[in-house]
Amino acid sequence: MRLTGVEIRDFRNLAEVEVFPHRRFNVLVGENGQGKTSFLEALYWLATLRPLRVARPREMVRHGADGARVAGEVLAGGLIHRLDVRLAGARREARREGKPVRAGAYFGSLAVILFTPDDVGLVRGGPGDRRRFLDRAVFNTRVGHLDDAVAYKRALQARNALLRDGADDTMLAAYEDVLGDHGGRMLASRQAYAAALAPRFAHAFTAIMGEGPTARVELRADVEDPAALSATWRAERDRDRQRGFTRRGPHADDLELTLDGRPARLEASQGQQRAMVLALKIAEIELLEAEHQITPVLLLDDVSSELDPRRNARLFEFLAGFGGQVFITTTDLGFLAIEADRRVFQVESGRITALEE
């Protein structure tokens, strides 16, 4: 799959943009604050219907504008698909092939994998950061995972409110059934994905670092059996009433990273952390291609400035063998070891212009 055309209106600091990407490498070069990252955010929103860096969707709309729109033509499976997502006020509308659709019918033609400088903090960040990484990865393999995650979050908030209000067991049981339904599928998907990711991650880390500590990744599920979630919440009701919140469940899971069996968040050097994040991304891409026959579009935001020369070389060695489409931002073309098959775009004051090379 690849994007053949992108149109953006009033998204972040991009007023009016039309881009016809290269099938392989697309390099966006410019100073910081000009709109490079905004362009990648727009592609991420188009693919996932979820904002990347903002708490409120309204923050994606350019200052002074009434709404935002991102549209793209995607070549996938020999067919052109037209995706379009719009935001007006608090209302989001997603369209596929020109027709408004629900999220479940929207997805399937465009999968993206994003790598940003913020990802470098994944190893030493909180469990929530690693759960979000895992859920984004699972979403590319099972579209329904997003619906389950949203429904689970809403039911969890409702149960917590009922606990604080002193609701009776009947009311709590109703929400526990909903939590168990969506949470069980979430947990099972996370477990299957993490198990498939683990050997590819270990291999990629060794390829990047050479001889040294062995890296591992494993899902540490708070409740290991998806079928046991409802029973766990029933058993925890009295204690949860005292706490005023739901302690156990998939919202407490963690994706544990280790070096020679020790927690990487405590043991890993800065270089090892960066290598682990890079290995996670490489493993995610390889897993999509090998087991799901999906070649995602890669979005790389200024990652070369975050990697030392050795790991930067490993990244571009991997990208050279990757057959899919890549969008990569930089402040200096000299950071990028891309010899051919590329299109360079200058980004300045929210305008994006293709350069002749």
C-alpha positions in Angstrom: 0.0 0.0 0.0 1.1 3.6 -0.7 -0.3 7.1 -0.8 -0.4 8.5 -4.3 -1.9 11.9 -3.3 -2.5 13.9 -0.1 -4.6 17.0 0.3 -4.6 19.0 3.6 -6.7 22.0 4.6 -6.3 24.0 7.8 -4.6 21.2 9.8 -2.3 22.5 12.6 -0.1 25.1 10.8 -0.8 23.8 7.3 -3.3 26.0 5.5 -3.5 24.5 2.1 -1.3 21.6 1.0 -1.3 19.2 -2.0 1.4 16.6 -2.3 2.0 13.8 -4.8 4.4 11.4 -3.0 7.1 9.2 -4.4 6.4 5.5 -4.1 9.5 5.0 -2.0 11.2 7.8 0.0 9.6 11.2 0.6 11.9 13.6 2.5 10.5 16.7 4.1 13.2 19.2 4.9 13.0 22.5 6.7 13.6 24.3 9.9 11.8 23.4 13.1 8.3 24.8 13.4 7.6 25.0 9.7 5.1 22.2 9.4 7.1 19.0 8.8 5.7 17.2 11.9 2.2 18.5 11.2 2.3 16.8 7.9 3.1 13.4 9.5 0.4 14.0 12.1 -2.1 14.6 9.3 -1.1 11.3 7.7 -1.4 9.6 11.0 -4.9 11.1 11.6 -5.9 10.0 8.1 -4.9 6.4 8.8 -6.1 6.0 12.3 -8.8 8.7 12.9 -7.0 9.5 16.1 -5.1 12.7 16.9 -1.4 12.1 17.7 -0.2 14.8 20.1 -3.3 16.7 21.2 -5.8 16.0 24.0 -8.6 17.8 22.2 -9.3 17.3 18.5 -10.0 21.0 18.1 -6.3 21.6 18.7 -5.7 20.1 15.3 -7.5 22.9 13.5 -5.4 25.8 12.2 -5.8 29.0 14.2 -8.6 31.1 12.8 -10.1 28.3 10.7 -13.5 26.7 11.3 -12.4 23.1 10.6 -9.7 20.8 9.3 -9.6 18.2 6.5 -7.1 15.6 5.4 -7.8 13.5 2.3 -5.6 10.9 0.6 -5.6 8.5 -2.3 -4.2 5.1 -1.4 -3.1 2.4 -3.8 -3.7 -1.0 -2.1 -4.3 -4.4 -3.6 -4.2 -2.9 -7.1 -7.1 -0.6 -6.3 -7.3 3.1 -5.5 -9.1 3.9 -2.3 -10.1 7.5 -1.4 -10.0 8.3 2.3 -11.2 11.6 3.8 -11.5 12.8 7.4 -12.9 16.1 8.4 -13.3 18.0 11.7 -15.9 20.8 12.2 -16.4 22.0 15.7 -16.6 18.8 17.8 -17.9 16.7 14.9 -15.6 14.4 13.0 -16.7 12.8 9.7 -14.8 10.0 8.0 -15.4 9.2 4.4 -14.3 6.3 2.2 -14.7 6.4 -1.5 -16.6 9.7 -1.1 -19.3 8.3 1.3 -19.6 8.9 5.0 -18.8 5.7 6.9 -18.4 4.5 10.5 -14.9 3.8 11.8 -15.2 0.0 11.2 -15.9 0.4 7.5 -13.2 3.1 7.1 -10.2 1.1 8.0 -8.3 -1.5 6.0 -6.6 0.2 3.1 -3.9 2.3 5.0 -1.7 1.2 7.8 1.1 3.4 9.2 3.9 3.0 11.6 5.2 6.1 13.3 8.6 6.7 14.8 9.1 10.1 16.6 11.8 11.4 19.0 9.3 11.0 21.8 9.5 7.2 21.3 13.0 7.2 22.6 11.5 7.6 26.1 9.4 4.5 25.7 11.8 2.3 27.7 11.9 4.4 30.8 8.5 5.9 30.5 5.4 4.8 32.3 3.4 1.6 31.5 0.7 3.8 29.8 3.2 4.8 27.2 4.1 1.2 26.4 0.4 0.2 26.4 -0.3 2.9 23.8 2.5 1.6 21.7 1.3 -1.9 21.9 -2.3 -1.0 21.1 -1.3 1.1 18.1 0.6 -1.9 16.8 -2.2 -4.3 17.5 -4.7 -2.0 15.7 -2.8 -2.5 12.4 -3.4 -6.2 12.6 -7.0 -6.2 14.1 -9.1 -3.1 13.3 -11.6 -4.0 16.0 -9.0 -3.5 18.7 -9.6 0.3 18.6 -13.4 -0.1 19.2 -12.7 -2.5 22.1 -10.2 -0.1 23.6 -12.6 2.9 23.4 -15.6 0.8 24.8 -13.4 -0.6 27.6 -12.3 2.9 28.6 -15.8 4.2 28.8 -17.1 1.2 30.8 -14.1 1.5 33.1 -14.9 5.2 33.8 -18.5 4.3 34.4 -17.6 1.6 36.9 -15.3 3.9 38.7 -18.0 6.5 39.0 -20.4 3.9 40.3 -17.9 2.7 42.9 -17.5 6.2 44.2 -21.3 6.7 44.3 -21.8 3.6 46.3 -23.8 1.8 43.6 -25.2 -1.7 44.3 -23.9 -5.0 43.0 -26.5 -5.2 40.2 -25.4 -1.9 38.6 -21.7 -2.8 38.9 -22.2 -6.3 37.4 -23.7 -4.7 34.3 -20.6 -2.7 33.6 -18.3 -5.6 34.6 -20.0 -7.7 31.8 -19.2 -5.0 29.3 -15.7 -4.6 30.6 -15.2 -8.4 30.5 -16.4 -8.5 26.9 -14.2 -5.8 25.5 -11.3 -6.2 27.9 -11.1 -10.0 27.2 -10.7 -9.3 23.4 -8.2 -6.6 24.1 -6.1 -8.8 26.4 -6.2 -11.8 24.0 -5.1 -9.6 21.1 -2.3 -8.0 23.2 -1.0 -11.4 24.3 -1.0 -12.9 20.8 0.7 -9.8 19.3 3.4 -9.6 22.0 4.2 -13.3 21.7 4.7 -12.9 17.9 6.7 -9.7 18.3 9.1 -11.1 20.9 11.5 -13.2 18.7 11.7 -10.5 16.0 12.5 -7.8 18.6 15.3 -9.9 20.1 16.8 -10.6 16.7 16.6 -6.9 15.6 18.2 -5.7 18.8 21.1 -8.1 18.4 21.5 -7.0 14.8 21.7 -3.3 15.9 23.9 -3.8 19.0 26.1 -6.8 18.0 27.5 -8.8 20.9 26.2 -7.8 24.4 23.2 -8.1 26.6 20.2 -10.0 25.4 17.0 -8.0 25.0 13.5 -9.4 25.6 10.0 -8.0 25.4 7.0 -9.6 27.1 3.5 -8.6 28.0 3.0 -8.5 31.8 -0.8 -8.9 32.0 -2.3 -7.8 35.3 -4.9 -10.6 34.8 -3.4 -13.3 32.6 -6.6 -15.2 31.6 -9.0 -13.1 29.5 -11.9 -15.2 30.7 -11.1 -14.4 34.3 -11.6 -10.7 34.1 -15.2 -10.5 35.2 -14.6 -12.9 38.1 -11.6 -10.8 39.2 -13.8 -7.6 39.3 -16.5 -9.4 41.3 -13.9 -10.6 43.8 -12.4 -7.1 44.1 -15.7 -5.1 44.4 -15.4 -4.3 48.1 -11.8 -3.3 48.0 -12.5 -1.3 44.8 -15.3 0.5 46.7 -12.9 1.5 49.4 -10.3 2.7 46.8 -12.9 4.4 44.6 -11.5 3.0 41.4 -10.9 -0.3 39.5 -7.4 -1.5 40.3 -7.2 -4.7 38.3 -7.5 -5.3 34.5 -6.0 -4.6 31.1 -5.6 -0.9 32.0 -2.8 -2.1 34.4 -0.9 -4.2 31.8 2.7 -3.4 30.9 4.9 -4.3 28.0 8.1 -5.3 29.9 11.5 -4.7 28.3 14.5 -6.5 29.8 18.3 -6.7 29.3 19.7 -10.1 30.5 16.6 -10.5 32.5 16.8 -7.2 34.3 14.3 -4.3 33.8 15.6 -2.1 30.9 14.0 1.0 32.5 16.6 0.6 35.3 19.5 -0.9 33.4 19.6 0.3 29.8 22.0 3.1 28.8 20.7 5.9 26.5 22.2 4.1 23.5 20.6 0.8 24.5 17.2 2.5 25.0 17.4 3.9 21.5 18.4 0.6 20.1 15.4 -1.1 21.8 12.9 1.4 20.4 14.4 1.0 16.9 14.2 -2.8 17.3 10.6 -2.6 18.4 9.7 -0.6 15.2 11.7 -2.9 13.0 10.0 -6.0 14.6 6.6 -4.4 14.2 7.2 -3.8 10.4 8.6 -7.3 9.8 5.7 -8.9 11.7 3.1 -7.0 9.6 4.8 -8.1 6.4 5.5 -11.7 7.3 2.3 -12.7 9.1 -0.3 -10.3 7.8 1.0 -9.5 4.3 0.7 -5.8 5.1 3.4 -3.4 4.0 2.8 -0.3 6.1 3.6 3.3 5.3 6.5 4.5 7.5 6.4 7.9 9.1 9.8 8.9 10.6 9.9 12.3 12.4 13.5 13.6 12.7 14.8 10.3 14.0 18.2 10.6 12.6 19.1 13.4 15.0 18.2 11.1 17.9 20.4 8.1 16.8 24.1 7.9 17.0 26.0 7.1 13.7 26.0 3.3 14.3 22.2 3.1 14.9 21.5 5.6 12.2 23.4 3.4 9.7 21.4 0.4 10.9 18.2 2.2 10.4 19.0 3.2 6.8 20.3 -0.3 6.1 16.9 -1.6 7.1 15.1 1.1 5.1 17.1 0.3 2.0 15.7 -3.3 2.1 12.2 -2.2 3.0 10.0 -2.1 -0.1 7.3 0.2 1.1 6.7 3.9 1.2 8.5 6.1 3.7 7.9 9.7 4.8 10.9 11.2 6.7 11.5 14.6 8.1 14.8 16.3 8.7 16.4 19.8 9.2 19.4 18.7 7.1 19.5 16.4 4.1 23.1 15.5 5.2 21.6 13.4 8.1 19.9 11.0 5.6 21.7 8.2 3.9 19.3 7.9 1.0 21.0 7.7 -2.4 18.1 7.4 -4.8 14.4 6.7 -5.3 13.3 9.7 -3.4 11.4 13.0 -3.7 12.4 16.0 -1.6 9.9 18.5 -0.3 10.8 21.9 1.2 8.6 22.8 4.1 8.4 26.5 5.0 5.8 28.5 6.9 3.2 25.8 6.4 3.8 25.4 2.6 5.2 22.2 1.1 7.0 22.4 -2.3 8.5 19.6 -4.3 12.2 20.3 -5.1 14.0 19.4 -8.3 17.1 17.3 -7.7 
